[in-house]
Amino acid sequence: MLPILHQVFGSTLVVAGLIVLPLPIPLGLIMLTIGFALLGPYIPAVRRLVRYLRRKWPAFNHTLMRNRDRFPPIVKKTIDRTNPAAPAE
């Protein structure tokens, strides 16, 4: 039941984040980040996208790795699975 809720809530956050992305307040980026983190463990295409973004922006990757222990377990799982230094699944 929990994976279904993660996928529904993550999808909702991604859609809402895309809608509010043009606003001057970076709320859309925050919503997209959380949505992708929730969808990452369940959808391989999202994992590949997050891995690509982490490879492209090393500062973003460093921030995620530095703050990994502060996130809930589902987000930690996504951070571990999308680590660009780890071999691809």
PDB file with one MODEL, atoms N, CA, C and O in Angstrom:
MODEL        1
ATOM      1  N   MET A   1       0.818  -1.195   0.000  1.00  0.00           N
ATOM      2  CA  MET A   1       0.000   0.000   0.000  1.00  0.00           C
ATOM      3  C   MET A   1       0.867   1.267   0.000  1.00  0.00           C
ATOM      4  O   MET A   1       0.558   2.244  -0.683  1.00  0.00           O
ATOM      5  N   LEU A   2       1.954   1.231   0.777  1.00  0.00           N
ATOM      6  CA  LEU A   2       2.831   2.401   0.859  1.00  0.00           C
ATOM      7  C   LEU A   2       3.506   2.726  -0.468  1.00  0.00           C
ATOM      8  O   LEU A   2       3.606   3.905  -0.808  1.00  0.00           O
ATOM      9  N   PRO A   3       3.983   1.727  -1.247  1.00  0.00           N
ATOM     10  CA  PRO A   3       4.562   2.073  -2.549  1.00  0.00           C
ATOM     11  C   PRO A   3       3.560   2.753  -3.488  1.00  0.00           C
ATOM     12  O   PRO A   3       3.932   3.629  -4.270  1.00  0.00           O
ATOM     13  N   ILE A   4       2.315   2.354  -3.409  1.00  0.00           N
ATOM     14  CA  ILE A   4       1.297   2.989  -4.255  1.00  0.00           C
ATOM     15  C   ILE A   4       1.112   4.440  -3.839  1.00  0.00           C
ATOM     16  O   ILE A   4       1.000   5.326  -4.687  1.00  0.00           O
ATOM     17  N   LEU A   5       1.082   4.681  -2.540  1.00  0.00           N
ATOM     18  CA  LEU A   5       0.949   6.063  -2.057  1.00  0.00           C
ATOM     19  C   LEU A   5       2.158   6.909  -2.463  1.00  0.00           C
ATOM     20  O   LEU A   5       2.008   8.069  -2.845  1.00  0.00           O
ATOM     21  N   HIS A   6       3.345   6.329  -2.379  1.00  0.00           N
ATOM     22  CA  HIS A   6       4.552   7.048  -2.802  1.00  0.00           C
ATOM     23  C   HIS A   6       4.469   7.423  -4.274  1.00  0.00           C
ATOM     24  O   HIS A   6       4.812   8.543  -4.655  1.00  0.00           O
ATOM     25  N   GLN A   7       4.016   6.495  -5.094  1.00  0.00           N
ATOM     26  CA  GLN A   7       3.938   6.755  -6.528  1.00  0.00           C
ATOM     27  C   GLN A   7       2.875   7.793  -6.855  1.00  0.00           C
ATOM     28  O   GLN A   7       3.095   8.654  -7.706  1.00  0.00           O
ATOM     29  N   VAL A   8       1.738   7.722  -6.198  1.00  0.00           N
ATOM     30  CA  VAL A   8       0.669   8.708  -6.448  1.00  0.00           C
ATOM     31  C   VAL A   8       1.110  10.088  -5.974  1.00  0.00           C
ATOM     32  O   VAL A   8       0.966  11.072  -6.698  1.00  0.00           O
ATOM     33  N   PHE A   9       1.642  10.157  -4.767  1.00  0.00           N
ATOM     34  CA  PHE A   9       2.072  11.453  -4.228  1.00  0.00           C
ATOM     35  C   PHE A   9       3.257  12.006  -5.024  1.00  0.00           C
ATOM     36  O   PHE A   9       3.315  13.206  -5.294  1.00  0.00           O
ATOM     37  N   GLY A  10       4.195  11.146  -5.400  1.00  0.00           N
ATOM     38  CA  GLY A  10       5.343  11.587  -6.194  1.00  0.00           C
ATOM     39  C   GLY A  10       4.920  12.103  -7.560  1.00  0.00           C
ATOM     40  O   GLY A  10       5.427  13.126  -8.021  1.00  0.00           O
ATOM     41  N   SER A  11       3.993  11.402  -8.213  1.00  0.00           N
ATOM     42  CA  SER A  11       3.489  11.850  -9.511  1.00  0.00           C
ATOM     43  C   SER A  11       2.765  13.175  -9.396  1.00  0.00           C
ATOM     44  O   SER A  11       2.918  14.053 -10.246  1.00  0.00           O
ATOM     45  N   THR A  12       1.978  13.318  -8.344  1.00  0.00           N
ATOM     46  CA  THR A  12       1.261  14.575  -8.119  1.00  0.00           C
ATOM     47  C   THR A  12       2.234  15.725  -7.910  1.00  0.00           C
ATOM     48  O   THR A  12       2.027  16.818  -8.437  1.00  0.00           O
ATOM     49  N   LEU A  13       3.296  15.486  -7.144  1.00  0.00           N
ATOM     50  CA  LEU A  13       4.290  16.531  -6.911  1.00  0.00           C
ATOM     51  C   LEU A  13       5.034  16.907  -8.189  1.00  0.00           C
ATOM     52  O   LEU A  13       5.338  18.081  -8.401  1.00  0.00           O
ATOM     53  N   VAL A  14       5.329  15.931  -9.039  1.00  0.00           N
ATOM     54  CA  VAL A  14       6.029  16.222 -10.290  1.00  0.00           C
ATOM     55  C   VAL A  14       5.139  17.066 -11.200  1.00  0.00           C
ATOM     56  O   VAL A  14       5.599  18.050 -11.779  1.00  0.00           O
ATOM     57  N   VAL A  15       3.874  16.689 -11.329  1.00  0.00           N
ATOM     58  CA  VAL A  15       2.952  17.459 -12.180  1.00  0.00           C
ATOM     59  C   VAL A  15       2.756  18.865 -11.628  1.00  0.00           C
ATOM     60  O   VAL A  15       2.816  19.840 -12.377  1.00  0.00           O
ATOM     61  N   ALA A  16       2.524  18.973 -10.327  1.00  0.00           N
ATOM     62  CA  ALA A  16       2.338  20.295  -9.722  1.00  0.00           C
ATOM     63  C   ALA A  16       3.620  21.126  -9.818  1.00  0.00           C
ATOM     64  O   ALA A  16       3.562  22.337 -10.033  1.00  0.00           O
ATOM     65  N   GLY A  17       4.766  20.480  -9.660  1.00  0.00           N
ATOM     66  CA  GLY A  17       6.038  21.193  -9.777  1.00  0.00           C
ATOM     67  C   GLY A  17       6.264  21.736 -11.172  1.00  0.00           C
ATOM     68  O   GLY A  17       6.792  22.836 -11.336  1.00  0.00           O
ATOM     69  N   LEU A  18       5.867  20.973 -12.177  1.00  0.00           N
ATOM     70  CA  LEU A  18       5.985  21.454 -13.561  1.00  0.00           C
ATOM     71  C   LEU A  18       5.050  22.629 -13.823  1.00  0.00           C
ATOM     72  O   LEU A  18       5.374  23.532 -14.595  1.00  0.00           O
ATOM     73  N   ILE A  19       3.896  22.611 -13.181  1.00  0.00           N
ATOM     74  CA  ILE A  19       2.933  23.703 -13.370  1.00  0.00           C
ATOM     75  C   ILE A  19       3.444  24.998 -12.745  1.00  0.00           C
ATOM     76  O   ILE A  19       3.335  26.062 -13.355  1.00  0.00           O
ATOM     77  N   VAL A  20       3.994  24.923 -11.544  1.00  0.00           N
ATOM     78  CA  VAL A  20       4.432  26.138 -10.845  1.00  0.00           C
ATOM     79  C   VAL A  20       5.898  26.482 -11.111  1.00  0.00           C
ATOM     80  O   VAL A  20       6.421  27.435 -10.533  1.00  0.00           O
ATOM     81  N   LEU A  21       6.560  25.724 -11.970  1.00  0.00           N
ATOM     82  CA  LEU A  21       7.974  25.970 -12.269  1.00  0.00           C
ATOM     83  C   LEU A  21       8.246  27.377 -12.803  1.00  0.00           C
ATOM     84  O   LEU A  21       9.276  27.948 -12.446  1.00  0.00           O
ATOM     85  N   PRO A  22       7.386  27.970 -13.637  1.00  0.00           N
ATOM     86  CA  PRO A  22       7.686  29.317 -14.153  1.00  0.00           C
ATOM     87  C   PRO A  22       7.584  30.447 -13.119  1.00  0.00           C
ATOM     88  O   PRO A  22       8.003  31.569 -13.399  1.00  0.00           O
ATOM     89  N   LEU A  23       7.045  30.173 -11.952  1.00  0.00           N
ATOM     90  CA  LEU A  23       6.918  31.223 -10.941  1.00  0.00           C
ATOM     91  C   LEU A  23       8.303  31.667 -10.456  1.00  0.00           C
ATOM     92  O   LEU A  23       9.247  30.878 -10.480  1.00  0.00           O
ATOM     93  N   PRO A  24       8.427  32.919 -10.020  1.00  0.00           N
ATOM     94  CA  PRO A  24       9.740  33.396  -9.572  1.00  0.00           C
ATOM     95  C   PRO A  24      10.234  32.722  -8.281  1.00  0.00           C
ATOM     96  O   PRO A  24      11.438  32.689  -8.026  1.00  0.00           O
ATOM     97  N   ILE A  25       9.331  32.195  -7.484  1.00  0.00           N
ATOM     98  CA  ILE A  25       9.725  31.482  -6.268  1.00  0.00           C
ATOM     99  C   ILE A  25      10.073  30.046  -6.658  1.00  0.00           C
ATOM    100  O   ILE A  25       9.305  29.431  -7.398  1.00  0.00           O
ATOM    101  N   PRO A  26      11.184  29.483  -6.200  1.00  0.00           N
ATOM    102  CA  PRO A  26      11.611  28.157  -6.663  1.00  0.00           C
ATOM    103  C   PRO A  26      10.825  26.997  -6.061  1.00  0.00           C
ATOM    104  O   PRO A  26      11.385  25.922  -5.850  1.00  0.00           O
ATOM    105  N   LEU A  27       9.558  27.193  -5.785  1.00  0.00           N
ATOM    106  CA  LEU A  27       8.732  26.135  -5.202  1.00  0.00           C
ATOM    107  C   LEU A  27       8.610  24.947  -6.159  1.00  0.00           C
ATOM    108  O   LEU A  27       8.559  23.800  -5.717  1.00  0.00           O
ATOM    109  N   GLY A  28       8.564  25.215  -7.461  1.00  0.00           N
ATOM    110  CA  GLY A  28       8.452  24.141  -8.440  1.00  0.00           C
ATOM    111  C   GLY A  28       9.648  23.200  -8.415  1.00  0.00           C
ATOM    112  O   GLY A  28       9.485  21.988  -8.551  1.00  0.00           O
ATOM    113  N   LEU A  29      10.842  23.744  -8.243  1.00  0.00           N
ATOM    114  CA  LEU A  29      12.045  22.905  -8.161  1.00  0.00           C
ATOM    115  C   LEU A  29      12.020  22.008  -6.926  1.00  0.00           C
ATOM    116  O   LEU A  29      12.422  20.845  -6.981  1.00  0.00           O
ATOM    117  N   ILE A  30      11.554  22.551  -5.837  1.00  0.00           N
ATOM    118  CA  ILE A  30      11.465  21.766  -4.602  1.00  0.00           C
ATOM    119  C   ILE A  30      10.464  20.631  -4.777  1.00  0.00           C
ATOM    120  O   ILE A  30      10.721  19.498  -4.373  1.00  0.00           O
ATOM    121  N   MET A  31       9.319  20.944  -5.382  1.00  0.00           N
ATOM    122  CA  MET A  31       8.292  19.924  -5.603  1.00  0.00           C
ATOM    123  C   MET A  31       8.796  18.844  -6.565  1.00  0.00           C
ATOM    124  O   MET A  31       8.544  17.658  -6.353  1.00  0.00           O
ATOM    125  N   LEU A  32       9.499  19.248  -7.611  1.00  0.00           N
ATOM    126  CA  LEU A  32      10.056  18.273  -8.548  1.00  0.00           C
ATOM    127  C   LEU A  32      11.083  17.368  -7.873  1.00  0.00           C
ATOM    128  O   LEU A  32      11.092  16.159  -8.101  1.00  0.00           O
ATOM    129  N   THR A  33      11.937  17.944  -7.054  1.00  0.00           N
ATOM    130  CA  THR A  33      12.964  17.164  -6.368  1.00  0.00           C
ATOM    131  C   THR A  33      12.343  16.115  -5.450  1.00  0.00           C
ATOM    132  O   THR A  33      12.758  14.956  -5.455  1.00  0.00           O
ATOM    133  N   ILE A  34      11.361  16.519  -4.672  1.00  0.00           N
ATOM    134  CA  ILE A  34      10.711  15.573  -3.761  1.00  0.00           C
ATOM    135  C   ILE A  34       9.940  14.517  -4.550  1.00  0.00           C
ATOM    136  O   ILE A  34       9.968  13.336  -4.205  1.00  0.00           O
ATOM    137  N   GLY A  35       9.256  14.944  -5.602  1.00  0.00           N
ATOM    138  CA  GLY A  35       8.504  13.995  -6.424  1.00  0.00           C
ATOM    139  C   GLY A  35       9.397  12.952  -7.065  1.00  0.00           C
ATOM    140  O   GLY A  35       9.076  11.764  -7.049  1.00  0.00           O
ATOM    141  N   PHE A  36      10.531  13.391  -7.638  1.00  0.00           N
ATOM    142  CA  PHE A  36      11.459  12.437  -8.243  1.00  0.00           C
ATOM    143  C   PHE A  36      12.081  11.520  -7.203  1.00  0.00           C
ATOM    144  O   PHE A  36      12.341  10.350  -7.484  1.00  0.00           O
ATOM    145  N   ALA A  37      12.321  12.039  -6.004  1.00  0.00           N
ATOM    146  CA  ALA A  37      12.884  11.201  -4.936  1.00  0.00           C
ATOM    147  C   ALA A  37      11.894  10.115  -4.525  1.00  0.00           C
ATOM    148  O   ALA A  37      12.297   8.998  -4.201  1.00  0.00           O
ATOM    149  N   LEU A  38      10.606  10.436  -4.537  1.00  0.00           N
ATOM    150  CA  LEU A  38       9.601   9.437  -4.189  1.00  0.00           C
ATOM    151  C   LEU A  38       9.395   8.424  -5.308  1.00  0.00           C
ATOM    152  O   LEU A  38       9.104   7.259  -5.037  1.00  0.00           O
ATOM    153  N   LEU A  39       9.540   8.843  -6.548  1.00  0.00           N
ATOM    154  CA  LEU A  39       9.327   7.939  -7.677  1.00  0.00           C
ATOM    155  C   LEU A  39      10.561   7.101  -8.009  1.00  0.00           C
ATOM    156  O   LEU A  39      10.438   6.055  -8.646  1.00  0.00           O
ATOM    157  N   GLY A  40      11.725   7.534  -7.598  1.00  0.00           N
ATOM    158  CA  GLY A  40      12.977   6.872  -7.953  1.00  0.00           C
ATOM    159  C   GLY A  40      13.054   5.383  -7.656  1.00  0.00           C
ATOM    160  O   GLY A  40      13.504   4.629  -8.519  1.00  0.00           O
ATOM    161  N   PRO A  41      12.644   4.926  -6.494  1.00  0.00           N
ATOM    162  CA  PRO A  41      12.775   3.488  -6.212  1.00  0.00           C
ATOM    163  C   PRO A  41      11.865   2.600  -7.060  1.00  0.00           C
ATOM    164  O   PRO A  41      12.090   1.392  -7.137  1.00  0.00           O
ATOM    165  N   TYR A  42      10.857   3.164  -7.689  1.00  0.00           N
ATOM    166  CA  TYR A  42       9.862   2.355  -8.371  1.00  0.00           C
ATOM    167  C   TYR A  42       9.921   2.442  -9.897  1.00  0.00           C
ATOM    168  O   TYR A  42       9.459   1.526 -10.577  1.00  0.00           O
ATOM    169  N   ILE A  43      10.472   3.511 -10.444  1.00  0.00           N
ATOM    170  CA  ILE A  43      10.453   3.716 -11.888  1.00  0.00           C
ATOM    171  C   ILE A  43      11.893   3.854 -12.395  1.00  0.00           C
ATOM    172  O   ILE A  43      12.586   4.814 -12.057  1.00  0.00           O
ATOM    173  N   PRO A  44      12.336   2.888 -13.207  1.00  0.00           N
ATOM    174  CA  PRO A  44      13.731   2.919 -13.689  1.00  0.00           C
ATOM    175  C   PRO A  44      14.072   4.168 -14.510  1.00  0.00           C
ATOM    176  O   PRO A  44      15.202   4.652 -14.439  1.00  0.00           O
ATOM    177  N   ALA A  45      13.137   4.690 -15.275  1.00  0.00           N
ATOM    178  CA  ALA A  45      13.418   5.893 -16.077  1.00  0.00           C
ATOM    179  C   ALA A  45      13.720   7.091 -15.184  1.00  0.00           C
ATOM    180  O   ALA A  45      14.560   7.923 -15.526  1.00  0.00           O
ATOM    181  N   VAL A  46      13.048   7.183 -14.051  1.00  0.00           N
ATOM    182  CA  VAL A  46      13.305   8.278 -13.107  1.00  0.00           C
ATOM    183  C   VAL A  46      14.685   8.104 -12.489  1.00  0.00           C
ATOM    184  O   VAL A  46      15.410   9.080 -12.299  1.00  0.00           O
ATOM    185  N   ARG A  47      15.052   6.860 -12.175  1.00  0.00           N
ATOM    186  CA  ARG A  47      16.396   6.615 -11.627  1.00  0.00           C
ATOM    187  C   ARG A  47      17.475   7.036 -12.615  1.00  0.00           C
ATOM    188  O   ARG A  47      18.470   7.651 -12.233  1.00  0.00           O
ATOM    189  N   ARG A  48      17.274   6.702 -13.889  1.00  0.00           N
ATOM    190  CA  ARG A  48      18.260   7.096 -14.903  1.00  0.00           C
ATOM    191  C   ARG A  48      18.341   8.612 -15.026  1.00  0.00           C
ATOM    192  O   ARG A  48      19.432   9.163 -15.174  1.00  0.00           O
ATOM    193  N   LEU A  49      17.190   9.296 -14.968  1.00  0.00           N
ATOM    194  CA  LEU A  49      17.177  10.753 -15.054  1.00  0.00           C
ATOM    195  C   LEU A  49      17.903  11.381 -13.868  1.00  0.00           C
ATOM    196  O   LEU A  49      18.711  12.293 -14.046  1.00  0.00           O
ATOM    197  N   VAL A  50      17.622  10.901 -12.667  1.00  0.00           N
ATOM    198  CA  VAL A  50      18.270  11.455 -11.471  1.00  0.00           C
ATOM    199  C   VAL A  50      19.773  11.174 -11.507  1.00  0.00           C
ATOM    200  O   VAL A  50      20.573  12.030 -11.132  1.00  0.00           O
ATOM    201  N   ARG A  51      20.155   9.982 -11.954  1.00  0.00           N
ATOM    202  CA  ARG A  51      21.587   9.654 -12.064  1.00  0.00           C
ATOM    203  C   ARG A  51      22.275  10.579 -13.058  1.00  0.00           C
ATOM    204  O   ARG A  51      23.386  11.043 -12.805  1.00  0.00           O
ATOM    205  N   TYR A  52      21.622  10.854 -14.192  1.00  0.00           N
ATOM    206  CA  TYR A  52      22.170  11.759 -15.197  1.00  0.00           C
ATOM    207  C   TYR A  52      22.335  13.175 -14.622  1.00  0.00           C
ATOM    208  O   TYR A  52      23.363  13.820 -14.831  1.00  0.00           O
ATOM    209  N   LEU A  53      21.312  13.649 -13.896  1.00  0.00           N
ATOM    210  CA  LEU A  53      21.390  14.991 -13.311  1.00  0.00           C
ATOM    211  C   LEU A  53      22.495  15.079 -12.267  1.00  0.00           C
ATOM    212  O   LEU A  53      23.189  16.092 -12.175  1.00  0.00           O
ATOM    213  N   ARG A  54      22.658  14.028 -11.487  1.00  0.00           N
ATOM    214  CA  ARG A  54      23.720  14.034 -10.476  1.00  0.00           C
ATOM    215  C   ARG A  54      25.095  13.995 -11.125  1.00  0.00           C
ATOM    216  O   ARG A  54      26.040  14.588 -10.604  1.00  0.00           O
ATOM    217  N   ARG A  55      25.221  13.305 -12.256  1.00  0.00           N
ATOM    218  CA  ARG A  55      26.495  13.259 -12.978  1.00  0.00           C
ATOM    219  C   ARG A  55      26.787  14.603 -13.624  1.00  0.00           C
ATOM    220  O   ARG A  55      27.937  15.039 -13.672  1.00  0.00           O
ATOM    221  N   LYS A  56      25.750  15.256 -14.118  1.00  0.00           N
ATOM    222  CA  LYS A  56      25.916  16.532 -14.808  1.00  0.00           C
ATOM    223  C   LYS A  56      26.250  17.663 -13.843  1.00  0.00           C
ATOM    224  O   LYS A  56      27.044  18.543 -14.175  1.00  0.00           O
ATOM    225  N   TRP A  57      25.654  17.650 -12.654  1.00  0.00           N
ATOM    226  CA  TRP A  57      25.874  18.707 -11.663  1.00  0.00           C
ATOM    227  C   TRP A  57      26.493  18.116 -10.397  1.00  0.00           C
ATOM    228  O   TRP A  57      25.767  17.703  -9.492  1.00  0.00           O
ATOM    229  N   PRO A  58      27.821  18.070 -10.322  1.00  0.00           N
ATOM    230  CA  PRO A  58      28.495  17.485  -9.159  1.00  0.00           C
ATOM    231  C   PRO A  58      28.164  18.194  -7.842  1.00  0.00           C
ATOM    232  O   PRO A  58      28.151  17.555  -6.790  1.00  0.00           O
ATOM    233  N   ALA A  59      27.898  19.491  -7.884  1.00  0.00           N
ATOM    234  CA  ALA A  59      27.546  20.203  -6.643  1.00  0.00           C
ATOM    235  C   ALA A  59      26.218  19.685  -6.090  1.00  0.00           C
ATOM    236  O   ALA A  59      26.059  19.553  -4.876  1.00  0.00           O
ATOM    237  N   PHE A  60      25.276  19.396  -6.969  1.00  0.00           N
ATOM    238  CA  PHE A  60      23.993  18.825  -6.558  1.00  0.00           C
ATOM    239  C   PHE A  60      24.207  17.443  -5.942  1.00  0.00           C
ATOM    240  O   PHE A  60      23.607  17.113  -4.919  1.00  0.00           O
ATOM    241  N   ASN A  61      25.063  16.641  -6.571  1.00  0.00           N
ATOM    242  CA  ASN A  61      25.383  15.319  -6.050  1.00  0.00           C
ATOM    243  C   ASN A  61      26.044  15.426  -4.674  1.00  0.00           C
ATOM    244  O   ASN A  61      25.709  14.674  -3.759  1.00  0.00           O
ATOM    245  N   HIS A  62      26.973  16.351  -4.536  1.00  0.00           N
ATOM    246  CA  HIS A  62      27.665  16.531  -3.255  1.00  0.00           C
ATOM    247  C   HIS A  62      26.674  16.936  -2.152  1.00  0.00           C
ATOM    248  O   HIS A  62      26.765  16.453  -1.024  1.00  0.00           O
ATOM    249  N   THR A  63      25.753  17.803  -2.479  1.00  0.00           N
ATOM    250  CA  THR A  63      24.747  18.238  -1.496  1.00  0.00           C
ATOM    251  C   THR A  63      23.876  17.062  -1.066  1.00  0.00           C
ATOM    252  O   THR A  63      23.589  16.900   0.120  1.00  0.00           O
ATOM    253  N   LEU A  64      23.459  16.247  -2.020  1.00  0.00           N
ATOM    254  CA  LEU A  64      22.645  15.080  -1.677  1.00  0.00           C
ATOM    255  C   LEU A  64      23.415  14.117  -0.781  1.00  0.00           C
ATOM    256  O   LEU A  64      22.874  13.621   0.208  1.00  0.00           O
ATOM    257  N   MET A  65      24.670  13.850  -1.121  1.00  0.00           N
ATOM    258  CA  MET A  65      25.458  12.912  -0.322  1.00  0.00           C
ATOM    259  C   MET A  65      25.740  13.463   1.077  1.00  0.00           C
ATOM    260  O   MET A  65      25.755  12.709   2.050  1.00  0.00           O
ATOM    261  N   ARG A  66      25.959  14.761   1.177  1.00  0.00           N
ATOM    262  CA  ARG A  66      26.244  15.370   2.473  1.00  0.00           C
ATOM    263  C   ARG A  66      25.024  15.308   3.391  1.00  0.00           C
ATOM    264  O   ARG A  66      25.167  15.125   4.600  1.00  0.00           O
ATOM    265  N   ASN A  67      23.826  15.460   2.823  1.00  0.00           N
ATOM    266  CA  ASN A  67      22.606  15.501   3.629  1.00  0.00           C
ATOM    267  C   ASN A  67      21.828  14.190   3.617  1.00  0.00           C
ATOM    268  O   ASN A  67      20.689  14.147   4.082  1.00  0.00           O
ATOM    269  N   ARG A  68      22.410  13.146   3.107  1.00  0.00           N
ATOM    270  CA  ARG A  68      21.717  11.863   2.957  1.00  0.00           C
ATOM    271  C   ARG A  68      21.107  11.356   4.262  1.00  0.00           C
ATOM    272  O   ARG A  68      19.983  10.854   4.262  1.00  0.00           O
ATOM    273  N   ASP A  69      21.826  11.480   5.359  1.00  0.00           N
ATOM    274  CA  ASP A  69      21.353  10.940   6.636  1.00  0.00           C
ATOM    275  C   ASP A  69      20.165  11.707   7.219  1.00  0.00           C
ATOM    276  O   ASP A  69      19.539  11.233   8.167  1.00  0.00           O
ATOM    277  N   ARG A  70      19.852  12.847   6.687  1.00  0.00           N
ATOM    278  CA  ARG A  70      18.741  13.645   7.203  1.00  0.00           C
ATOM    279  C   ARG A  70      17.398  13.299   6.546  1.00  0.00           C
ATOM    280  O   ARG A  70      16.345  13.744   7.003  1.00  0.00           O
ATOM    281  N   PHE A  71      17.447  12.507   5.477  1.00  0.00           N
ATOM    282  CA  PHE A  71      16.236  12.210   4.720  1.00  0.00           C
ATOM    283  C   PHE A  71      15.547  10.954   5.241  1.00  0.00           C
ATOM    284  O   PHE A  71      16.168  10.140   5.923  1.00  0.00           O
ATOM    285  N   PRO A  72      14.248  10.794   4.917  1.00  0.00           N
ATOM    286  CA  PRO A  72      13.557   9.553   5.280  1.00  0.00           C
ATOM    287  C   PRO A  72      14.105   8.371   4.479  1.00  0.00           C
ATOM    288  O   PRO A  72      14.780   8.568   3.468  1.00  0.00           O
ATOM    289  N   PRO A  73      13.819   7.153   4.920  1.00  0.00           N
ATOM    290  CA  PRO A  73      14.413   5.969   4.277  1.00  0.00           C
ATOM    291  C   PRO A  73      14.142   5.848   2.775  1.00  0.00           C
ATOM    292  O   PRO A  73      15.020   5.395   2.041  1.00  0.00           O
ATOM    293  N   ILE A  74      12.974   6.232   2.302  1.00  0.00           N
ATOM    294  CA  ILE A  74      12.667   6.096   0.882  1.00  0.00           C
ATOM    295  C   ILE A  74      13.559   7.013   0.044  1.00  0.00           C
ATOM    296  O   ILE A  74      13.957   6.647  -1.062  1.00  0.00           O
ATOM    297  N   VAL A  75      13.870   8.190   0.558  1.00  0.00           N
ATOM    298  CA  VAL A  75      14.731   9.124  -0.167  1.00  0.00           C
ATOM    299  C   VAL A  75      16.180   8.649  -0.090  1.00  0.00           C
ATOM    300  O   VAL A  75      16.920   8.786  -1.063  1.00  0.00           O
ATOM    301  N   LYS A  76      16.595   8.098   1.042  1.00  0.00           N
ATOM    302  CA  LYS A  76      17.947   7.531   1.159  1.00  0.00           C
ATOM    303  C   LYS A  76      18.144   6.418   0.136  1.00  0.00           C
ATOM    304  O   LYS A  76      19.207   6.302  -0.475  1.00  0.00           O
ATOM    305  N   LYS A  77      17.111   5.604  -0.041  1.00  0.00           N
ATOM    306  CA  LYS A  77      17.177   4.518  -1.012  1.00  0.00           C
ATOM    307  C   LYS A  77      17.388   5.063  -2.424  1.00  0.00           C
ATOM    308  O   LYS A  77      18.174   4.514  -3.196  1.00  0.00           O
ATOM    309  N   THR A  78      16.685   6.139  -2.754  1.00  0.00           N
ATOM    310  CA  THR A  78      16.830   6.754  -4.069  1.00  0.00           C
ATOM    311  C   THR A  78      18.228   7.343  -4.230  1.00  0.00           C
ATOM    312  O   THR A  78      18.844   7.196  -5.285  1.00  0.00           O
ATOM    313  N   ILE A  79      18.728   8.002  -3.201  1.00  0.00           N
ATOM    314  CA  ILE A  79      20.068   8.595  -3.260  1.00  0.00           C
ATOM    315  C   ILE A  79      21.113   7.504  -3.479  1.00  0.00           C
ATOM    316  O   ILE A  79      22.038   7.687  -4.269  1.00  0.00           O
ATOM    317  N   ASP A  80      20.976   6.377  -2.791  1.00  0.00           N
ATOM    318  CA  ASP A  80      21.932   5.284  -2.950  1.00  0.00           C
ATOM    319  C   ASP A  80      21.850   4.649  -4.337  1.00  0.00           C
ATOM    320  O   ASP A  80      22.875   4.338  -4.944  1.00  0.00           O
ATOM    321  N   ARG A  81      20.641   4.459  -4.831  1.00  0.00           N
ATOM    322  CA  ARG A  81      20.460   3.799  -6.128  1.00  0.00           C
ATOM    323  C   ARG A  81      20.842   4.681  -7.314  1.00  0.00           C
ATOM    324  O   ARG A  81      21.128   4.168  -8.395  1.00  0.00           O
ATOM    325  N   THR A  82      20.848   5.989  -7.127  1.00  0.00           N
ATOM    326  CA  THR A  82      21.157   6.892  -8.235  1.00  0.00           C
ATOM    327  C   THR A  82      22.543   7.505  -8.122  1.00  0.00           C
ATOM    328  O   THR A  82      22.854   8.474  -8.815  1.00  0.00           O
ATOM    329  N   ASN A  83      23.371   6.950  -7.259  1.00  0.00           N
ATOM    330  CA  ASN A  83      24.723   7.469  -7.101  1.00  0.00           C
ATOM    331  C   ASN A  83      25.492   7.272  -8.407  1.00  0.00           C
ATOM    332  O   ASN A  83      25.635   6.139  -8.866  1.00  0.00           O
ATOM    333  N   PRO A  84      25.987   8.347  -9.011  1.00  0.00           N
ATOM    334  CA  PRO A  84      26.691   8.208 -10.292  1.00  0.00           C
ATOM    335  C   PRO A  84      28.005   7.435 -10.186  1.00  0.00           C
ATOM    336  O   PRO A  84      28.503   6.945 -11.200  1.00  0.00           O
ATOM    337  N   ALA A  85      28.573   7.315  -9.005  1.00  0.00           N
ATOM    338  CA  ALA A  85      29.820   6.578  -8.833  1.00  0.00           C
ATOM    339  C   ALA A  85      29.584   5.069  -8.779  1.00  0.00           C
ATOM    340  O   ALA A  85      30.503   4.286  -9.023  1.00  0.00           O
ATOM    341  N   ALA A  86      28.349   4.659  -8.459  1.00  0.00           N
ATOM    342  CA  ALA A  86      28.025   3.249  -8.386  1.00  0.00           C
ATOM    343  C   ALA A  86      27.738   2.699  -9.772  1.00  0.00           C
ATOM    344  O   ALA A  86      27.350   3.459 -10.659  1.00  0.00           O
ATOM    345  N   PRO A  87      27.917   1.406  -9.985  1.00  0.00           N
ATOM    346  CA  PRO A  87      27.603   0.841 -11.307  1.00  0.00           C
ATOM    347  C   PRO A  87      26.098   0.898 -11.577  1.00  0.00           C
ATOM    348  O   PRO A  87      25.295   0.785 -10.652  1.00  0.00           O
ATOM    349  N   ALA A  88      25.728   1.070 -12.817  1.00  0.00           N
ATOM    350  CA  ALA A  88      24.316   1.170 -13.203  1.00  0.00           C
ATOM    351  C   ALA A  88      23.630  -0.184 -13.017  1.00  0.00           C
ATOM    352  O   ALA A  88      24.250  -1.240 -13.134  1.00  0.00           O
ATOM    353  N   GLU A  89      22.339  -0.117 -12.725  1.00  0.00           N
ATOM    354  CA  GLU A  89      21.563  -1.346 -12.519  1.00  0.00           C
ATOM    355  C   GLU A  89      21.057  -1.893 -13.829  1.00  0.00           C
ATOM    356  O   GLU A  89      20.383  -2.923 -13.849  1.00  0.00           O
TER     357      GLU A  89
ENDMDL
END
